[in-house]
Amino acid sequence: MTDRMRRAVVVGNSDGIGLAFTRRLLADGWLVTGLSRRDNPIIVPTYAHHTVDVTAPDYPEVLSKAIDELGGVDLCVYAAGVGEPVDLADLDPQTRTFEVNLMGAVRTAAVVVPKMLAAGDGHLIGISSLADRLVSGEAPGYAGSKAGLSSYLMGLAAALRRHGVHVTTVRFGFVDTKMAKGTFRPLMIPVDRAVEVLAHCVRNRPVRVSRPRRLALLTAALAPLTRPH
C-alpha cells in the first residue's frame, strides 16, 4: 500500500449502518464517496455524495463516474436494503425488495469488481441478513433476496480469491435501525456494534461473518422448521 489515502465507496448511506460506517471510515482517514437515494448530513472535505437510487437505469453509470472521480476504489460496501411485510393484494413492494437488496448489489459488483481486478486489489462487502436461511411467510421478498445476495457474494468470493480481490458477506440479525421492524427483535445489537463488525471485516477480509453468533446458531436450527410441508 502506498502513502495515498485509502478510497471507499458506500452504497446506501443516508441513514442506519451505512451512514454510521461512512462516518467511521472518514474518522479512520479514508476518502469516501457515498451513493444513496436521499442526501445525508455529512459535509467534510474527504467526502463526496451522489444521490441516486440503486434501481435507476443510470445507477451503474453514476457509480462508475463516482469511482473515477475518487481515483479508484479500494473498498466498496453495499449497505442498501429494504423490506416490507407481504401484502398478497399488492406484491410490488416484494419486487422492489429484490431489486434493491439483490439486483442493486449485483449491479454494483458488475461495476466495482472489474475496476478492482484491473488494480489487482480490492474488497467488496455486502450486508446480508441471518434471514437468508429462512423461509418467511411474513416477508418473503426480504428473506428471499437476502438468500440470493449471500449466495451470490460467496460465489464471487470463490471466483475472485486468486485474483487479489476479496468479497465479504456480513450476515446481521436485528440491528437497532428503522429496518428492525416488529415487536419481537431477539438479541438486537446497536448500530455501533455493527460498525465494529464491519471495521473488523475491513481489517481481516473474511469470506463470511454472522452476528450475533447466538442468533446465527438459533436461525440455523430453526431454518428447517420454517419450510412448508
Beta strands, then each sheet from edge to edge (+ up, - down):
strand 1: 7-11
strand 2: 31-36
strand 3: 47-51
strand 4: 75-78
strand 5: 122-129
strand 6: 165-172
strand 7: 208-211
sheet 1: 3+ 2+ 1+ 4+ 5+ 6+ 7+
end
